[in-house]
Amino acid sequence: MPKIKTRLKKDDNVKVISGKEKGKTGKIISFKHGKNLRVIVENTNMVKKHLKASQKSKGGIVDKEMPISVSNVQLECPHCDKITRIGIRFLEDGRKVRFCKKCNEDLLTE
């Protein structure tokens, strides 16, 4: 099974553009690879999870984020505050950077 590529990265701020969570924004926590690439976005797609008591945890009902398809989220540009597609270009020193397709600003990672 080929790995699905995306230009999104962990800790990017994204907005959910379709589904029951449409309009919510949050930071990408992690990626789930499989048949479809999915992302876990903080405070979206919350479910109640029943945990059995163990030596590590007391047990009970906890809230947990569930994965969303990567096609249902889009990056929120930190410069123009709009949802946008991501382009890739090379700088003069040879580094590869992502850029916002709407405002043409670089999305430098820390």
Biopython code that builds the backbone (N, CA, C, O; Angstrom):
import numpy as np
from Bio.PDB.StructureBuilder import StructureBuilder

atoms = [
    (1, "MET", "N", (0.847, -1.174, 0.000)),
    (1, "MET", "CA", (0.000, 0.000, 0.000)),
    (1, "MET", "C", (0.894, 1.240, 0.000)),
    (1, "MET", "O", (1.706, 1.412, 0.909)),
    (2, "PRO", "N", (0.753, 2.112, -1.016)),
    (2, "PRO", "CA", (1.611, 3.305, -1.072)),
    (2, "PRO", "C", (1.228, 4.302, 0.013)),
    (2, "PRO", "O", (0.062, 4.412, 0.392)),
    (3, "LYS", "N", (2.224, 5.021, 0.502)),
    (3, "LYS", "CA", (1.993, 6.033, 1.521)),
    (3, "LYS", "C", (1.417, 7.282, 0.855)),
    (3, "LYS", "O", (1.941, 7.752, -0.155)),
    (4, "ILE", "N", (0.346, 7.808, 1.419)),
    (4, "ILE", "CA", (-0.299, 8.998, 0.873)),
    (4, "ILE", "C", (0.474, 10.217, 1.327)),
    (4, "ILE", "O", (0.803, 10.338, 2.507)),
    (5, "LYS", "N", (0.770, 11.128, 0.404)),
    (5, "LYS", "CA", (1.539, 12.320, 0.733)),
    (5, "LYS", "C", (0.615, 13.497, 0.991)),
    (5, "LYS", "O", (-0.460, 13.608, 0.402)),
    (6, "THR", "N", (1.054, 14.367, 1.881)),
    (6, "THR", "CA", (0.346, 15.606, 2.150)),
    (6, "THR", "C", (1.370, 16.676, 2.476)),
    (6, "THR", "O", (2.480, 16.375, 2.914)),
    (7, "ARG", "N", (0.996, 17.913, 2.263)),
    (7, "ARG", "CA", (1.905, 19.023, 2.576)),
    (7, "ARG", "C", (1.631, 19.589, 3.962)),
    (7, "ARG", "O", (2.291, 20.535, 4.393)),
    (8, "LEU", "N", (0.661, 19.013, 4.658)),
    (8, "LEU", "CA", (0.390, 19.418, 6.036)),
    (8, "LEU", "C", (1.427, 18.801, 6.957)),
    (8, "LEU", "O", (1.976, 17.738, 6.669)),
    (9, "LYS", "N", (1.689, 19.479, 8.069)),
    (9, "LYS", "CA", (2.665, 19.001, 9.052)),
    (9, "LYS", "C", (2.023, 19.006, 10.430)),
    (9, "LYS", "O", (0.996, 19.649, 10.647)),
    (10, "LYS", "N", (2.638, 18.281, 11.357)),
    (10, "LYS", "CA", (2.187, 18.291, 12.742)),
    (10, "LYS", "C", (2.317, 19.719, 13.278)),
    (10, "LYS", "O", (3.251, 20.433, 12.915)),
    (11, "ASP", "N", (1.405, 20.128, 14.123)),
    (11, "ASP", "CA", (1.325, 21.458, 14.736)),
    (11, "ASP", "C", (0.860, 22.557, 13.778)),
    (11, "ASP", "O", (0.892, 23.729, 14.153)),
    (12, "ASP", "N", (0.429, 22.224, 12.551)),
    (12, "ASP", "CA", (-0.175, 23.216, 11.665)),
    (12, "ASP", "C", (-1.583, 23.525, 12.162)),
    (12, "ASP", "O", (-2.282, 22.630, 12.638)),
    (13, "ASN", "N", (-2.001, 24.782, 12.056)),
    (13, "ASN", "CA", (-3.377, 25.157, 12.369)),
    (13, "ASN", "C", (-4.222, 24.920, 11.127)),
    (13, "ASN", "O", (-3.932, 25.453, 10.056)),
    (14, "VAL", "N", (-5.274, 24.114, 11.279)),
    (14, "VAL", "CA", (-6.134, 23.774, 10.153)),
    (14, "VAL", "C", (-7.584, 24.082, 10.502)),
    (14, "VAL", "O", (-7.945, 24.227, 11.670)),
    (15, "LYS", "N", (-8.395, 24.176, 9.470)),
    (15, "LYS", "CA", (-9.832, 24.380, 9.623)),
    (15, "LYS", "C", (-10.541, 23.208, 8.957)),
    (15, "LYS", "O", (-10.167, 22.797, 7.859)),
    (16, "VAL", "N", (-11.565, 22.670, 9.619)),
    (16, "VAL", "CA", (-12.353, 21.577, 9.055)),
    (16, "VAL", "C", (-13.312, 22.187, 8.039)),
    (16, "VAL", "O", (-14.086, 23.085, 8.369)),
    (17, "ILE", "N", (-13.257, 21.690, 6.787)),
    (17, "ILE", "CA", (-14.045, 22.299, 5.718)),
    (17, "ILE", "C", (-15.280, 21.492, 5.339)),
    (17, "ILE", "O", (-16.110, 21.973, 4.568)),
    (18, "SER", "N", (-15.421, 20.271, 5.867)),
    (18, "SER", "CA", (-16.628, 19.498, 5.583)),
    (18, "SER", "C", (-16.868, 18.470, 6.678)),
    (18, "SER", "O", (-15.961, 18.136, 7.440)),
    (19, "GLY", "N", (-18.094, 17.973, 6.749)),
    (19, "GLY", "CA", (-18.462, 17.000, 7.765)),
    (19, "GLY", "C", (-19.185, 17.656, 8.927)),
    (19, "GLY", "O", (-19.501, 18.845, 8.895)),
    (20, "LYS", "N", (-19.439, 16.852, 9.956)),
    (20, "LYS", "CA", (-20.211, 17.361, 11.096)),
    (20, "LYS", "C", (-19.452, 18.387, 11.918)),
    (20, "LYS", "O", (-20.066, 19.148, 12.666)),
    (21, "GLU", "N", (-18.140, 18.425, 11.798)),
    (21, "GLU", "CA", (-17.307, 19.372, 12.546)),
    (21, "GLU", "C", (-16.937, 20.606, 11.717)),
    (21, "GLU", "O", (-16.027, 21.350, 12.083)),
    (22, "LYS", "N", (-17.639, 20.823, 10.605)),
    (22, "LYS", "CA", (-17.322, 21.920, 9.689)),
    (22, "LYS", "C", (-17.260, 23.265, 10.403)),
    (22, "LYS", "O", (-18.143, 23.616, 11.185)),
    (23, "GLY", "N", (-16.170, 24.024, 10.107)),
    (23, "GLY", "CA", (-16.005, 25.344, 10.678)),
    (23, "GLY", "C", (-15.093, 25.393, 11.886)),
    (23, "GLY", "O", (-14.627, 26.470, 12.257)),
    (24, "LYS", "N", (-14.822, 24.243, 12.517)),
    (24, "LYS", "CA", (-13.955, 24.229, 13.689)),
    (24, "LYS", "C", (-12.492, 24.323, 13.270)),
    (24, "LYS", "O", (-12.115, 23.844, 12.201)),
    (25, "THR", "N", (-11.677, 24.938, 14.111)),
    (25, "THR", "CA", (-10.252, 25.044, 13.832)),
    (25, "THR", "C", (-9.479, 24.434, 14.985)),
    (25, "THR", "O", (-9.973, 24.344, 16.109)),
    (26, "GLY", "N", (-8.257, 24.016, 14.685)),
    (26, "GLY", "CA", (-7.406, 23.444, 15.715)),
    (26, "GLY", "C", (-6.052, 23.073, 15.151)),
    (26, "GLY", "O", (-5.793, 23.226, 13.958)),
    (27, "LYS", "N", (-5.200, 22.588, 16.022)),
    (27, "LYS", "CA", (-3.838, 22.212, 15.667)),
    (27, "LYS", "C", (-3.783, 20.710, 15.387)),
    (27, "LYS", "O", (-4.437, 19.932, 16.083)),
    (28, "ILE", "N", (-3.015, 20.293, 14.383)),
    (28, "ILE", "CA", (-2.860, 18.872, 14.086)),
    (28, "ILE", "C", (-2.024, 18.233, 15.184)),
    (28, "ILE", "O", (-0.908, 18.670, 15.463)),
    (29, "ILE", "N", (-2.578, 17.190, 15.806)),
    (29, "ILE", "CA", (-1.878, 16.471, 16.868)),
    (29, "ILE", "C", (-1.046, 15.334, 16.275)),
    (29, "ILE", "O", (0.124, 15.166, 16.620)),
    (30, "SER", "N", (-1.662, 14.552, 15.377)),
    (30, "SER", "CA", (-0.936, 13.435, 14.776)),
    (30, "SER", "C", (-1.607, 12.985, 13.485)),
    (30, "SER", "O", (-2.708, 13.423, 13.152)),
    (31, "PHE", "N", (-0.917, 12.099, 12.765)),
    (31, "PHE", "CA", (-1.400, 11.527, 11.522)),
    (31, "PHE", "C", (-1.639, 10.034, 11.717)),
    (31, "PHE", "O", (-0.914, 9.386, 12.472)),
    (32, "LYS", "N", (-2.649, 9.479, 11.044)),
    (32, "LYS", "CA", (-2.923, 8.049, 11.062)),
    (32, "LYS", "C", (-2.843, 7.549, 9.621)),
    (32, "LYS", "O", (-3.677, 7.898, 8.785)),
    (33, "HIS", "N", (-1.833, 6.732, 9.343)),
    (33, "HIS", "CA", (-1.667, 6.178, 8.004)),
    (33, "HIS", "C", (-2.411, 4.860, 7.907)),
    (33, "HIS", "O", (-2.498, 4.116, 8.884)),
    (34, "GLY", "N", (-2.934, 4.577, 6.759)),
    (34, "GLY", "CA", (-3.678, 3.355, 6.519)),
    (34, "GLY", "C", (-4.190, 3.409, 5.095)),
    (34, "GLY", "O", (-3.506, 3.916, 4.205)),
    (35, "LYS", "N", (-5.386, 2.892, 4.872)),
    (35, "LYS", "CA", (-5.972, 2.958, 3.533)),
    (35, "LYS", "C", (-6.177, 4.417, 3.120)),
    (35, "LYS", "O", (-5.909, 4.796, 1.980)),
    (36, "ASN", "N", (-6.655, 5.221, 4.059)),
    (36, "ASN", "CA", (-6.814, 6.661, 3.840)),
    (36, "ASN", "C", (-5.978, 7.391, 4.879)),
    (36, "ASN", "O", (-5.882, 6.947, 6.023)),
    (37, "LEU", "N", (-5.377, 8.505, 4.491)),
    (37, "LEU", "CA", (-4.624, 9.315, 5.446)),
    (37, "LEU", "C", (-5.608, 10.129, 6.269)),
    (37, "LEU", "O", (-6.486, 10.800, 5.726)),
    (38, "ARG", "N", (-5.451, 10.062, 7.590)),
    (38, "ARG", "CA", (-6.337, 10.775, 8.494)),
    (38, "ARG", "C", (-5.503, 11.588, 9.468)),
    (38, "ARG", "O", (-4.349, 11.255, 9.737)),
    (39, "VAL", "N", (-6.092, 12.658, 9.996)),
    (39, "VAL", "CA", (-5.402, 13.509, 10.958)),
    (39, "VAL", "C", (-6.255, 13.614, 12.219)),
    (39, "VAL", "O", (-7.482, 13.523, 12.174)),
    (40, "ILE", "N", (-5.568, 13.810, 13.346)),
    (40, "ILE", "CA", (-6.259, 14.082, 14.604)),
    (40, "ILE", "C", (-6.037, 15.559, 14.904)),
    (40, "ILE", "O", (-4.903, 16.008, 15.071)),
    (41, "VAL", "N", (-7.136, 16.306, 14.970)),
    (41, "VAL", "CA", (-7.096, 17.744, 15.215)),
    (41, "VAL", "C", (-7.624, 17.975, 16.620)),
    (41, "VAL", "O", (-8.650, 17.414, 17.005)),
    (42, "GLU", "N", (-6.910, 18.816, 17.400)),
    (42, "GLU", "CA", (-7.300, 19.013, 18.789)),
    (42, "GLU", "C", (-8.686, 19.627, 18.903)),
    (42, "GLU", "O", (-9.040, 20.543, 18.161)),
    (43, "ASN", "N", (-9.463, 19.107, 19.843)),
    (43, "ASN", "CA", (-10.819, 19.572, 20.169)),
    (43, "ASN", "C", (-11.804, 19.483, 19.012)),
    (43, "ASN", "O", (-12.753, 20.264, 18.957)),
    (44, "THR", "N", (-11.600, 18.547, 18.087)),
    (44, "THR", "CA", (-12.596, 18.288, 17.043)),
    (44, "THR", "C", (-12.875, 16.796, 16.996)),
    (44, "THR", "O", (-12.017, 15.983, 17.338)),
    (45, "ASN", "N", (-14.080, 16.444, 16.569)),
    (45, "ASN", "CA", (-14.508, 15.051, 16.447)),
    (45, "ASN", "C", (-14.351, 14.313, 17.779)),
    (45, "ASN", "O", (-13.800, 13.213, 17.826)),
    (46, "MET", "N", (-14.839, 14.924, 18.854)),
    (46, "MET", "CA", (-14.717, 14.358, 20.199)),
    (46, "MET", "C", (-15.739, 13.244, 20.415)),
    (46, "MET", "O", (-16.891, 13.353, 19.994)),
    (47, "VAL", "N", (-15.304, 12.173, 21.076)),
    (47, "VAL", "CA", (-16.187, 11.061, 21.435)),
    (47, "VAL", "C", (-15.960, 10.724, 22.906)),
    (47, "VAL", "O", (-14.942, 11.093, 23.492)),
    (48, "LYS", "N", (-16.917, 10.025, 23.486)),
    (48, "LYS", "CA", (-16.789, 9.532, 24.855)),
    (48, "LYS", "C", (-16.191, 8.125, 24.774)),
    (48, "LYS", "O", (-16.713, 7.259, 24.072)),
    (49, "LYS", "N", (-15.101, 7.911, 25.494)),
    (49, "LYS", "CA", (-14.418, 6.621, 25.498)),
    (49, "LYS", "C", (-14.515, 6.022, 26.897)),
    (49, "LYS", "O", (-14.167, 6.680, 27.878)),
    (50, "HIS", "N", (-14.983, 4.789, 26.996)),
    (50, "HIS", "CA", (-15.099, 4.108, 28.279)),
    (50, "HIS", "C", (-13.810, 3.355, 28.542)),
    (50, "HIS", "O", (-13.430, 2.481, 27.762)),
    (51, "LEU", "N", (-13.128, 3.687, 29.641)),
    (51, "LEU", "CA", (-11.868, 3.045, 29.994)),
    (51, "LEU", "C", (-12.067, 2.113, 31.175)),
    (51, "LEU", "O", (-12.705, 2.465, 32.167)),
    (52, "LYS", "N", (-11.510, 0.923, 31.049)),
    (52, "LYS", "CA", (-11.533, -0.031, 32.138)),
    (52, "LYS", "C", (-10.447, 0.345, 33.144)),
    (52, "LYS", "O", (-9.365, 0.776, 32.747)),
    (53, "ALA", "N", (-10.713, 0.194, 34.402)),
    (53, "ALA", "CA", (-9.738, 0.528, 35.434)),
    (53, "ALA", "C", (-8.546, -0.420, 35.357)),
    (53, "ALA", "O", (-8.702, -1.619, 35.126)),
    (54, "SER", "N", (-7.356, 0.136, 35.553)),
    (54, "SER", "CA", (-6.131, -0.658, 35.557)),
    (54, "SER", "C", (-5.187, -0.069, 36.596)),
    (54, "SER", "O", (-5.546, 0.868, 37.308)),
    (55, "GLN", "N", (-3.977, -0.620, 36.682)),
    (55, "GLN", "CA", (-3.007, -0.092, 37.627)),
    (55, "GLN", "C", (-2.576, 1.323, 37.241)),
    (55, "GLN", "O", (-2.228, 2.126, 38.106)),
    (56, "LYS", "N", (-2.600, 1.623, 35.946)),
    (56, "LYS", "CA", (-2.169, 2.939, 35.471)),
    (56, "LYS", "C", (-3.272, 3.988, 35.569)),
    (56, "LYS", "O", (-2.992, 5.148, 35.869)),
    (57, "SER", "N", (-4.523, 3.598, 35.320)),
    (57, "SER", "CA", (-5.603, 4.584, 35.306)),
    (57, "SER", "C", (-6.766, 4.132, 36.184)),
    (57, "SER", "O", (-6.958, 2.949, 36.464)),
    (58, "LYS", "N", (-7.524, 5.134, 36.598)),
    (58, "LYS", "CA", (-8.670, 4.876, 37.464)),
    (58, "LYS", "C", (-9.841, 4.311, 36.668)),
    (58, "LYS", "O", (-10.708, 3.639, 37.226)),
    (59, "GLY", "N", (-9.866, 4.581, 35.374)),
    (59, "GLY", "CA", (-10.992, 4.146, 34.559)),
    (59, "GLY", "C", (-12.051, 5.229, 34.484)),
    (59, "GLY", "O", (-11.866, 6.323, 35.016)),
    (60, "GLY", "N", (-13.155, 4.928, 33.829)),
    (60, "GLY", "CA", (-14.248, 5.885, 33.717)),
    (60, "GLY", "C", (-14.475, 6.289, 32.279)),
    (60, "GLY", "O", (-14.049, 5.601, 31.352)),
    (61, "ILE", "N", (-15.150, 7.414, 32.100)),
    (61, "ILE", "CA", (-15.481, 7.919, 30.766)),
    (61, "ILE", "C", (-14.627, 9.150, 30.495)),
    (61, "ILE", "O", (-14.635, 10.103, 31.274)),
    (62, "VAL", "N", (-13.889, 9.127, 29.383)),
    (62, "VAL", "CA", (-13.031, 10.249, 29.027)),
    (62, "VAL", "C", (-13.396, 10.744, 27.623)),
    (62, "VAL", "O", (-13.898, 9.981, 26.798)),
    (63, "ASP", "N", (-13.136, 12.032, 27.363)),
    (63, "ASP", "CA", (-13.321, 12.597, 26.027)),
    (63, "ASP", "C", (-12.037, 12.404, 25.235)),
    (63, "ASP", "O", (-10.939, 12.588, 25.760)),
    (64, "LYS", "N", (-12.184, 12.029, 23.962)),
    (64, "LYS", "CA", (-11.024, 11.721, 23.134)),
    (64, "LYS", "C", (-11.281, 12.223, 21.712)),
    (64, "LYS", "O", (-12.406, 12.149, 21.216)),
    (65, "GLU", "N", (-10.217, 12.742, 21.049)),
    (65, "GLU", "CA", (-10.340, 13.154, 19.663)),
    (65, "GLU", "C", (-10.206, 11.934, 18.752)),
    (65, "GLU", "O", (-9.373, 11.060, 18.992)),
    (66, "MET", "N", (-11.022, 11.882, 17.719)),
    (66, "MET", "CA", (-10.943, 10.804, 16.739)),
    (66, "MET", "C", (-10.439, 11.369, 15.414)),
    (66, "MET", "O", (-10.558, 12.570, 15.170)),
    (67, "PRO", "N", (-9.875, 10.514, 14.551)),
    (67, "PRO", "CA", (-9.295, 10.994, 13.295)),
    (67, "PRO", "C", (-10.346, 11.518, 12.308)),
    (67, "PRO", "O", (-11.495, 11.076, 12.295)),
    (68, "ILE", "N", (-9.909, 12.475, 11.486)),
    (68, "ILE", "CA", (-10.704, 13.043, 10.397)),
    (68, "ILE", "C", (-9.899, 12.829, 9.119)),
    (68, "ILE", "O", (-8.670, 12.874, 9.152)),
    (69, "SER", "N", (-10.564, 12.599, 8.009)),
    (69, "SER", "CA", (-9.864, 12.442, 6.737)),
    (69, "SER", "C", (-9.105, 13.723, 6.398)),
    (69, "SER", "O", (-9.597, 14.828, 6.626)),
    (70, "VAL", "N", (-7.904, 13.559, 5.851)),
    (70, "VAL", "CA", (-7.070, 14.725, 5.536)),
    (70, "VAL", "C", (-7.717, 15.580, 4.451)),
    (70, "VAL", "O", (-7.399, 16.763, 4.331)),
    (71, "SER", "N", (-8.611, 15.005, 3.663)),
    (71, "SER", "CA", (-9.289, 15.779, 2.621)),
    (71, "SER", "C", (-10.340, 16.721, 3.197)),
    (71, "SER", "O", (-10.825, 17.606, 2.492)),
    (72, "ASN", "N", (-10.697, 16.544, 4.468)),
    (72, "ASN", "CA", (-11.706, 17.385, 5.101)),
    (72, "ASN", "C", (-11.121, 18.549, 5.882)),
    (72, "ASN", "O", (-11.866, 19.298, 6.515)),
    (73, "VAL", "N", (-9.791, 18.719, 5.853)),
    (73, "VAL", "CA", (-9.158, 19.841, 6.544)),
    (73, "VAL", "C", (-8.308, 20.630, 5.560)),
    (73, "VAL", "O", (-7.814, 20.094, 4.569)),
    (74, "GLN", "N", (-8.148, 21.918, 5.857)),
    (74, "GLN", "CA", (-7.329, 22.787, 5.021)),
    (74, "GLN", "C", (-6.545, 23.737, 5.911)),
    (74, "GLN", "O", (-7.044, 24.192, 6.940)),
    (75, "LEU", "N", (-5.321, 24.033, 5.513)),
    (75, "LEU", "CA", (-4.426, 24.872, 6.299)),
    (75, "LEU", "C", (-4.963, 26.286, 6.433)),
    (75, "LEU", "O", (-5.505, 26.849, 5.481)),
    (76, "GLU", "N", (-4.808, 26.855, 7.627)),
    (76, "GLU", "CA", (-5.117, 28.257, 7.870)),
    (76, "GLU", "C", (-3.809, 29.018, 7.857)),
    (76, "GLU", "O", (-2.940, 28.772, 8.693)),
    (77, "CYS", "N", (-3.655, 29.940, 6.920)),
    (77, "CYS", "CA", (-2.407, 30.695, 6.791)),
    (77, "CYS", "C", (-2.229, 31.617, 7.996)),
    (77, "CYS", "O", (-3.149, 32.360, 8.340)),
    (78, "PRO", "N", (-1.054, 31.584, 8.648)),
    (78, "PRO", "CA", (-0.829, 32.471, 9.789)),
    (78, "PRO", "C", (-0.656, 33.940, 9.394)),
    (78, "PRO", "O", (-0.765, 34.819, 10.249)),
    (79, "HIS", "N", (-0.388, 34.223, 8.113)),
    (79, "HIS", "CA", (-0.162, 35.594, 7.659)),
    (79, "HIS", "C", (-1.453, 36.281, 7.239)),
    (79, "HIS", "O", (-1.734, 37.403, 7.661)),
    (80, "CYS", "N", (-2.252, 35.590, 6.389)),
    (80, "CYS", "CA", (-3.473, 36.229, 5.874)),
    (80, "CYS", "C", (-4.744, 35.725, 6.562)),
    (80, "CYS", "O", (-5.831, 36.224, 6.272)),
    (81, "ASP", "N", (-4.632, 34.750, 7.466)),
    (81, "ASP", "CA", (-5.754, 34.196, 8.240)),
    (81, "ASP", "C", (-6.887, 33.671, 7.370)),
    (81, "ASP", "O", (-8.054, 33.755, 7.750)),
    (82, "LYS", "N", (-6.545, 33.127, 6.197)),
    (82, "LYS", "CA", (-7.523, 32.498, 5.318)),
    (82, "LYS", "C", (-7.140, 31.036, 5.149)),
    (82, "LYS", "O", (-5.976, 30.671, 5.315)),
    (83, "ILE", "N", (-8.134, 30.188, 4.814)),
    (83, "ILE", "CA", (-7.780, 28.812, 4.503)),
    (83, "ILE", "C", (-7.208, 28.792, 3.095)),
    (83, "ILE", "O", (-7.690, 29.498, 2.209)),
    (84, "THR", "N", (-6.178, 27.979, 2.896)),
    (84, "THR", "CA", (-5.443, 28.057, 1.645)),
    (84, "THR", "C", (-4.821, 26.718, 1.275)),
    (84, "THR", "O", (-4.703, 25.814, 2.103)),
    (85, "ARG", "N", (-4.434, 26.619, 0.031)),
    (85, "ARG", "CA", (-3.639, 25.489, -0.425)),
    (85, "ARG", "C", (-2.170, 25.811, -0.176)),
    (85, "ARG", "O", (-1.810, 26.961, 0.076)),
    (86, "ILE", "N", (-1.332, 24.791, -0.247)),
    (86, "ILE", "CA", (0.082, 24.948, 0.062)),
    (86, "ILE", "C", (0.906, 24.663, -1.178)),
    (86, "ILE", "O", (0.690, 23.661, -1.860)),
    (87, "GLY", "N", (1.858, 25.552, -1.471)),
    (87, "GLY", "CA", (2.812, 25.330, -2.551)),
    (87, "GLY", "C", (4.194, 25.085, -1.964)),
    (87, "GLY", "O", (4.433, 25.332, -0.781)),
    (88, "ILE", "N", (5.101, 24.596, -2.807)),
    (88, "ILE", "CA", (6.479, 24.352, -2.378)),
    (88, "ILE", "C", (7.416, 25.052, -3.341)),
    (88, "ILE", "O", (7.238, 24.988, -4.558)),
    (89, "ARG", "N", (8.424, 25.727, -2.781)),
    (89, "ARG", "CA", (9.441, 26.360, -3.613)),
    (89, "ARG", "C", (10.790, 26.269, -2.913)),
    (89, "ARG", "O", (10.871, 25.974, -1.720)),
    (90, "PHE", "N", (11.847, 26.528, -3.677)),
    (90, "PHE", "CA", (13.204, 26.461, -3.156)),
    (90, "PHE", "C", (13.753, 27.869, -2.980)),
    (90, "PHE", "O", (13.565, 28.727, -3.842)),
    (91, "LEU", "N", (14.428, 28.103, -1.869)),
    (91, "LEU", "CA", (15.067, 29.390, -1.605)),
    (91, "LEU", "C", (16.436, 29.432, -2.268)),
    (91, "LEU", "O", (16.910, 28.423, -2.790)),
    (92, "GLU", "N", (17.075, 30.607, -2.246)),
    (92, "GLU", "CA", (18.379, 30.780, -2.885)),
    (92, "GLU", "C", (19.439, 29.869, -2.268)),
    (92, "GLU", "O", (20.339, 29.398, -2.964)),
    (93, "ASP", "N", (19.330, 29.622, -0.951)),
    (93, "ASP", "CA", (20.322, 28.770, -0.288)),
    (93, "ASP", "C", (20.023, 27.281, -0.445)),
    (93, "ASP", "O", (20.708, 26.454, 0.157)),
    (94, "GLY", "N", (19.012, 26.922, -1.243)),
    (94, "GLY", "CA", (18.714, 25.520, -1.537)),
    (94, "GLY", "C", (17.675, 24.882, -0.633)),
    (94, "GLY", "O", (17.300, 23.730, -0.848)),
    (95, "ARG", "N", (17.193, 25.619, 0.395)),
    (95, "ARG", "CA", (16.178, 25.053, 1.276)),
    (95, "ARG", "C", (14.825, 24.990, 0.591)),
    (95, "ARG", "O", (14.482, 25.848, -0.222)),
    (96, "LYS", "N", (14.062, 23.959, 0.931)),
    (96, "LYS", "CA", (12.719, 23.796, 0.401)),
    (96, "LYS", "C", (11.737, 24.313, 1.442)),
    (96, "LYS", "O", (11.783, 23.878, 2.593)),
    (97, "VAL", "N", (10.852, 25.228, 1.069)),
    (97, "VAL", "CA", (9.878, 25.789, 2.003)),
    (97, "VAL", "C", (8.477, 25.699, 1.410)),
    (97, "VAL", "O", (8.293, 25.657, 0.194)),
    (98, "ARG", "N", (7.493, 25.670, 2.311)),
    (98, "ARG", "CA", (6.096, 25.708, 1.893)),
    (98, "ARG", "C", (5.652, 27.170, 1.850)),
    (98, "ARG", "O", (6.168, 28.000, 2.597)),
    (99, "PHE", "N", (4.694, 27.482, 0.974)),
    (99, "PHE", "CA", (4.173, 28.851, 0.916)),
    (99, "PHE", "C", (2.669, 28.841, 0.716)),
    (99, "PHE", "O", (2.094, 27.888, 0.189)),
    (100, "CYS", "N", (2.044, 29.938, 1.155)),
    (100, "CYS", "CA", (0.605, 30.129, 1.015)),
    (100, "CYS", "C", (0.304, 30.505, -0.430)),
    (100, "CYS", "O", (0.948, 31.397, -0.983)),
    (101, "LYS", "N", (-0.663, 29.838, -1.044)),
    (101, "LYS", "CA", (-1.014, 30.124, -2.434)),
    (101, "LYS", "C", (-1.827, 31.407, -2.580)),
    (101, "LYS", "O", (-1.945, 31.935, -3.685)),
    (102, "LYS", "N", (-2.400, 31.926, -1.465)),
    (102, "LYS", "CA", (-3.204, 33.148, -1.562)),
    (102, "LYS", "C", (-2.367, 34.403, -1.360)),
    (102, "LYS", "O", (-2.462, 35.346, -2.145)),
    (103, "CYS", "N", (-1.535, 34.422, -0.298)),
    (103, "CYS", "CA", (-0.756, 35.648, -0.029)),
    (103, "CYS", "C", (0.715, 35.519, -0.441)),
    (103, "CYS", "O", (1.465, 36.491, -0.361)),
    (104, "ASN", "N", (1.125, 34.340, -0.876)),
    (104, "ASN", "CA", (2.473, 34.088, -1.392)),
    (104, "ASN", "C", (3.558, 34.232, -0.310)),
    (104, "ASN", "O", (4.727, 34.430, -0.642)),
    (105, "GLU", "N", (3.187, 34.134, 0.984)),
    (105, "GLU", "CA", (4.162, 34.217, 2.075)),
    (105, "GLU", "C", (4.686, 32.830, 2.422)),
    (105, "GLU", "O", (3.968, 31.838, 2.296)),
    (106, "ASP", "N", (5.947, 32.767, 2.862)),
    (106, "ASP", "CA", (6.540, 31.488, 3.260)),
    (106, "ASP", "C", (5.948, 31.004, 4.576)),
    (106, "ASP", "O", (5.689, 31.797, 5.481)),
    (107, "LEU", "N", (5.737, 29.696, 4.672)),
    (107, "LEU", "CA", (5.268, 29.070, 5.904)),
    (107, "LEU", "C", (6.458, 28.370, 6.541)),
    (107, "LEU", "O", (6.603, 27.151, 6.446)),
    (108, "LEU", "N", (7.302, 29.153, 7.186)),
    (108, "LEU", "CA", (8.524, 28.610, 7.775)),
    (108, "LEU", "C", (8.184, 27.829, 9.032)),
    (108, "LEU", "O", (7.373, 28.265, 9.850)),
    (109, "THR", "N", (8.811, 26.670, 9.178)),
    (109, "THR", "CA", (8.596, 25.851, 10.362)),
    (109, "THR", "C", (9.675, 26.167, 11.392)),
    (109, "THR", "O", (10.832, 26.395, 11.042)),
    (110, "GLU", "N", (9.288, 26.177, 12.653)),
    (110, "GLU", "CA", (10.224, 26.493, 13.724)),
    (110, "GLU", "C", (11.056, 25.287, 14.067)),
    (110, "GLU", "O", (11.908, 25.358, 14.953)),
]
sb = StructureBuilder()
sb.init_structure("model")
sb.init_model(0)
sb.init_chain("A")
sb.init_seg("    ")
for serial, (resi, resn, name, xyz) in enumerate(atoms, 1):
    if name == "N":
        sb.init_residue(resn, " ", resi, " ")
    sb.init_atom(name, np.array(xyz, "f"), 0.0, 1.0, " ", f" {name:<3s}", serial, name[0])
structure = sb.get_structure()
